[in-house]
Amino acid sequence: MAKKPTNYAINEERPYGILISGHYAETAGYSIHRPPDPVGWLLMYTLTGEGQVHVAGEVAPCRSGDAVILLPGLPHHYSTAGAKWEFIWVHFIPDPSFRPWLYLPQQTEGIVRLQVDGSPGPNGFAEALQRMVRYSSSGGNSELHHRLAELALEEALLLLRVEVAKDSNEAAIDPRIADVVGYLRESYRERVSIPDLAKRSCMSPSRLSHLFKEQVGDTIIGTVNKIRLEKAAQLLAYTTRQVAEIAGDVGIDSPDHFARMFSQVYGETPSGYRKRKRVGLEAKSLRKG
């Protein structure tokens, strides 16, 4: 039977990470319907038995060793396709710097389906996912456990890239896109100029924008905004700088625009986020004392 959902492992200071994960063993009749998620990815890996995923009239079978990834924006439902289905699953939002490694071949629009070597062993795909679930469910609010879970997921996703590379000469990521992502992480305070980035990468602005969205899964502006909000959340939690100053610190000129962006991603105002984090830090300090 489905276990109680595990605690969210997403780090509250970042607008990405593991949202929720689990290891389920279901019997015939199990079925879940999901509305479209505009930003979240879903990875399911079948250990034993068989399931199926229905998306836009297509059916993706989930047999032993199958890894199925659904990209954001797809309404879908999944269910058992036989007597039982044992699978590991995770909803996550990729780190912008890691997203280029997720350039995987799609079976149909928005669906990746790969047969993965799930052989037992210390460095296997299934073992990495099992560690991810274990860290997510047993760590409570420990940031160390959250990070361990994310590293285990990244390891599993890199192993998927290895599987793809075995059968293809295709590079995991265009090095020009990798360079732009790295530049954005280091220069998020600066004004983003797509023409300047295009010159840096020796591409036209339209070609850069298209290839970046294709390989990273988000626009250039969307990616840099996620990075900026990550840095802003850290400053709100651990400094006394004013909200307007923090907006400028992370490269957002308008404090009002910054507040709207932050609220859309974190579900609360910058001031409300800071207050809640301070209460949590004070409570943790008292427990240690």
WOCOR-V636589 format. One record per residue. RES is the residue in one small letter. PSI is psi in degrees with one decimal (NA if undefined). Layout:
res=RES psi=PSI
res=RES psi=PSI
//
This chain:
res=m psi=155.5
res=a psi=134.7
res=k psi=165.5
res=k psi=135.8
res=p psi=139.2
res=t psi=163.5
res=n psi=148.8
res=y psi=135.5
res=a psi=4.9
res=i psi=137.7
res=n psi=125.2
res=e psi=-13.1
res=e psi=7.9
res=r psi=139.5
res=p psi=35.5
res=y psi=170.8
res=g psi=-168.4
res=i psi=127.2
res=l psi=-52.5
res=i psi=149.1
res=s psi=166.7
res=g psi=168.4
res=h psi=107.3
res=y psi=147.7
res=a psi=104.2
res=e psi=154.3
res=t psi=177.7
res=a psi=140.2
res=g psi=-10.9
res=y psi=131.5
res=s psi=136.2
res=i psi=131.5
res=h psi=132.5
res=r psi=131.9
res=p psi=167.3
res=p psi=138.9
res=d psi=119.4
res=p psi=-19.5
res=v psi=-22.9
res=g psi=144.9
res=w psi=151.4
res=l psi=123.6
res=l psi=130.2
res=m psi=133.9
res=y psi=123.6
res=t psi=124.8
res=l psi=-51.9
res=t psi=165.1
res=g psi=-157.4
res=e psi=138.4
res=g psi=-173.9
res=q psi=148.3
res=v psi=129.0
res=h psi=120.6
res=v psi=121.2
res=a psi=44.7
res=g psi=-6.5
res=e psi=148.5
res=v psi=121.4
res=a psi=110.8
res=p psi=147.4
res=c psi=91.0
res=r psi=170.5
res=s psi=124.7
res=g psi=-4.4
res=d psi=131.5
res=a psi=124.2
res=v psi=128.9
res=i psi=129.2
res=l psi=125.0
res=l psi=165.2
res=p psi=152.8
res=g psi=9.6
res=l psi=115.1
res=p psi=142.2
res=h psi=164.9
res=h psi=151.4
res=y psi=154.6
res=s psi=167.7
res=t psi=150.4
res=a psi=13.3
res=g psi=-148.4
res=a psi=-30.6
res=k psi=162.0
res=w psi=114.0
res=e psi=123.3
res=f psi=155.2
res=i psi=138.9
res=w psi=156.7
res=v psi=131.1
res=h psi=131.2
res=f psi=158.9
res=i psi=115.9
res=p psi=143.4
res=d psi=131.9
res=p psi=-35.3
res=s psi=-17.7
res=f psi=-19.9
res=r psi=-36.7
res=p psi=-27.3
res=w psi=-7.5
res=l psi=20.1
res=y psi=85.2
res=l psi=148.9
res=p psi=130.5
res=q psi=133.1
res=q psi=-49.3
res=t psi=174.7
res=e psi=115.2
res=g psi=2.3
res=i psi=126.7
res=v psi=130.5
res=r psi=119.7
res=l psi=145.4
res=q psi=124.2
res=v psi=143.9
res=d psi=105.7
res=g psi=25.1
res=s psi=144.7
res=p psi=145.6
res=g psi=160.8
res=p psi=-17.7
res=n psi=26.2
res=g psi=160.2
res=f psi=-49.2
res=a psi=-39.0
res=e psi=-37.7
res=a psi=-42.3
res=l psi=-36.2
res=q psi=-38.8
res=r psi=-40.5
res=m psi=-48.3
res=v psi=-42.1
res=r psi=-45.4
res=y psi=-38.4
res=s psi=-38.9
res=s psi=-23.4
res=s psi=-7.6
res=g psi=-5.3
res=g psi=-128.5
res=n psi=14.2
res=s psi=121.5
res=e psi=-29.2
res=l psi=-43.1
res=h psi=-37.8
res=h psi=-45.5
res=r psi=-38.7
res=l psi=-40.5
res=a psi=-42.7
res=e psi=-39.8
res=l psi=-38.5
res=a psi=-39.8
res=l psi=-43.4
res=e psi=-39.5
res=e psi=-45.3
res=a psi=-41.9
res=l psi=-35.8
res=l psi=-35.8
res=l psi=-32.3
res=l psi=-41.8
res=r psi=-37.3
res=v psi=-41.6
res=e psi=-41.7
res=v psi=-41.3
res=a psi=-25.4
res=k psi=-33.4
res=d psi=8.9
res=s psi=149.1
res=n psi=4.9
res=e psi=133.1
res=a psi=148.2
res=a psi=-34.7
res=i psi=143.1
res=d psi=125.2
res=p psi=-25.2
res=r psi=-36.8
res=i psi=-39.9
res=a psi=-39.0
res=d psi=-41.4
res=v psi=-41.8
res=v psi=-45.5
res=g psi=-40.6
res=y psi=-42.5
res=l psi=-37.9
res=r psi=-33.0
res=e psi=-25.5
res=s psi=31.7
res=y psi=-20.5
res=r psi=-21.4
res=e psi=157.7
res=r psi=133.8
res=v psi=120.6
res=s psi=109.8
res=i psi=-39.2
res=p psi=-39.8
res=d psi=-40.1
res=l psi=-35.3
res=a psi=-41.7
res=k psi=-40.8
res=r psi=-37.8
res=s psi=3.2
res=c psi=43.3
res=m psi=163.9
res=s psi=156.0
res=p psi=-41.0
res=s psi=-39.3
res=r psi=-42.4
res=l psi=-47.9
res=s psi=-43.3
res=h psi=-47.8
res=l psi=-37.6
res=f psi=-48.2
res=k psi=-38.5
res=e psi=-42.3
res=q psi=-31.1
res=v psi=-27.3
res=g psi=5.3
res=d psi=164.7
res=t psi=166.1
res=i psi=-45.7
res=i psi=-41.9
res=g psi=-38.8
res=t psi=-47.1
res=v psi=-31.8
res=n psi=-38.1
res=k psi=-41.9
res=i psi=-42.9
res=r psi=-42.1
res=l psi=-33.5
res=e psi=-49.1
res=k psi=-38.0
res=a psi=-41.7
res=a psi=-38.3
res=q psi=-42.3
res=l psi=-38.4
res=l psi=-39.6
res=a psi=-34.4
res=y psi=6.0
res=t psi=171.9
res=t psi=13.0
res=r psi=147.3
res=q psi=153.9
res=v psi=-42.3
res=a psi=-36.9
res=e psi=-40.6
res=i psi=-38.9
res=a psi=-46.2
res=g psi=-36.0
res=d psi=-33.5
res=v psi=9.0
res=g psi=16.7
res=i psi=114.4
res=d psi=-37.3
res=s psi=118.5
res=p psi=-35.1
res=d psi=-42.8
res=h psi=-40.9
res=f psi=-44.7
res=a psi=-40.0
res=r psi=-44.7
res=m psi=-45.4
res=f psi=-43.5
res=s psi=-36.8
res=q psi=-36.6
res=v psi=-44.0
res=y psi=-9.0
res=g psi=12.3
res=e psi=163.0
res=t psi=160.2
res=p psi=-40.9
res=s psi=-42.0
res=g psi=-39.0
res=y psi=-46.0
res=r psi=-44.1
res=k psi=-44.4
res=r psi=-40.4
res=k psi=-37.9
res=r psi=-41.6
res=v psi=-42.4
res=g psi=-41.3
res=l psi=-38.6
res=e psi=-39.9
res=a psi=-39.1
res=k psi=-38.7
res=s psi=-39.3
res=l psi=-38.4
res=r psi=-37.9
res=k psi=-34.1
res=g psi=NA
//
